Amino acid sequence: MKISSAALSHPSGRLAQVMSRLHDACARAGRDPGTVELIAVSKTHPASAVADLVGCGQFLFGESRVQEARAKIPLCPGRARWHFIGHLQSNKLRQALPCFECFHGIDSLDLAVQADRVAQELGLHPRVLLQVNVAGESSKFGFRPEALERDLETLLGLRRLQIEGLMTLPPAAPDPERSRPFFRQLRTLRDELAARSGAGLPQLSMGMSGDFQIAVEEGATLVRVGTALFGPRPAKGRGMEISDP
């Protein structure tokens, strides 16, 4: 579906374009579009921008800064749902766990154990995804695949965390096709871990504005799209930009 340039200046037009691209990727992969959920990445964007997208039928949003999210979420429509998609610091667990239905960045056994303990104290059963550093980049957080294989039994034994799948961030690249091997590697790892452990691990969170179609073709069930939906992030000091210390 071709969207006019005028339509792309409005949230409804941008959402329609993203959904059209998502459906096209599903068609190429022979997948049901209902198996992929779009996360609108609203970090640095104001509550009014979230409300605009909710009015267009988009209800799932992603934030990556606890302090910003805690200030923004109460200002947003109640129909909005929230995932935490950033690096989760252990000292923010108590603040973050009550705010989000799912956490995409459980990146170490130590963090998982701490999150499980805090969740028990708060009476919560958070849904989580395990972040995997499939490319082995020193600049990124996440389990190395071999460490996840070693720690998975312990992780699955935690009583409060509901481990639903894996997440990854591939190396930045101008060509989306360069992300494909890393998405494929995550899917293969998930399949192997699920078969070995008997755990379902149905969710694969991978793909952003520049490469989400490739991610869908490789099995993503959650894609994180910000710029293509909201446009460029507001300049620092404008809109809702509250950074964690």
Buried (B, 14 or more C-beta within 10 A) or exposed (E): EEBEEEEBEEBBBBBBBBBEBBBBBBEEBEBEBEEBBBBBBBBBBBBEBBBBBBEBEBBBBBBBBBBBBBEBBEEBEEEBBBBBBBBBEEEBBEBBBEBBEBBBBBBBBEBBBBBBBBBBEBEEEBBBBBBBBBBEEEEBBBBEBEBBBEBBEEBBEBEBBEBBBBBBBBEEEEEBEBBBEBBBBBBBBBEEBBEEBEBEBEBBBBBBBBBBBBBBBBBBBBBBBBEBBBBEBBEEEEBBBBEBE
